[in-house]
Amino acid sequence: MGRQESNGNQELEKLVSDLKALANITRLKILILCATKERSSKELREALGISKPLLIAHLRILLRVGLLTYRTEVDEERGIVKRFYRADSQICINKKYLSRI
């Protein structure tokens, strides 16, 4: 197998991985919500009406495939660590889908 063919296979494997991550309606909604602005896990849970453990499971999948990123903020006074999630900047979401969530 040549180098170019190997790169093509890697790209296809990445595409399949991304599509599998998006095959779940909750993960797709998370991605759409995070495409408009950064969201905390609390904001996402409230918007989606799901539990924290379920949200974390979905976030891990989206983070693993690189469709979602996050930044961490520490409130030292209260001892709280917050993560704010956002969709990868290369993702394009049709605006008509935003109004449906």
N, C-alpha and C positions, 0 to 999 in steps of 0.2 A: 504494500500500500504506500503510495507516495505521500509526501508532506502535505500537498494541497488537498488530497482526498481525506487525509486525517483531520485537517482543519475543518473541512466540510462536515465530517461526521460529528466533530465536537460542537459545531454550530447547530446542527440538527438536534443533538442531544440536549443542548441548552434550550432550544425552542420547545422541545417536548416537555422538559422539566417546567418551563414557564407556563405552558398550556395546562399541564396537570395542576399547577398551583392555582390557576385561574378557573379551573373547572368546578370550583365550589362557589356557590352564590355569596356566602358570607365573606370569603376572601376577596372576591371581586368587589363587593361593597366596600370593604376596608380600603382597597386600593383606590377606588373612586373617591372616597371621602378624603383620603390622604393626598390625592392629586390636587385638591383645591387649596389646602393649607396644612400645616403641621397639626397633628392631633395627639392628645394625650390618650393613654389607655382608658382613662375615665370617660373622656369624650366619646371614644369609639364604643365602649360598652353601653353608654346611654343611648347613642344613636342607633345601635344595632339591637339592643335589648338582650344581650347575652352575658353569661357569667365571665368572671375574670379568668378562670382556668381555660375555658373554651377560647376566649380571645387570645390568650397567650399561645395556645396551640396553633391557631391560625397565623398569628404574627410570626412565629418561628418559621413556618413554612415560607411565608413571603420574604422574610429576611434571608433565609437560606438560599433561595434562588436569585436574590439580588433585586427583587422588584420593589422592595421597601428598605428604607434606611431609617436611622434614628439618631437623635442627639440626646445627651443626658444632662440634666440640670439637678444640682444638689441644693436643697434647702437645709443648710447646716444648723440653723436655729431650731428647726423642727425635726431634724434628722430624717428627712425624706429625700429619696432619689426618684426623680420623675424622668420618664422617657417620652420624647415627642417624635412621632413617626411621620414620615413623608414618603410619597411615591418617588421612585427614580425619575429624574428629570427628563428621561427620554420617552416616558410613557405618554401617549396621547389618549385622552378620554373625550368622547363626543359629549358636548354639553347637554344634550337631551337626556342622557343617562343620569346626570347629576340631579335633575329635578325629580327623578323617580325614587330617590333614596330619602 
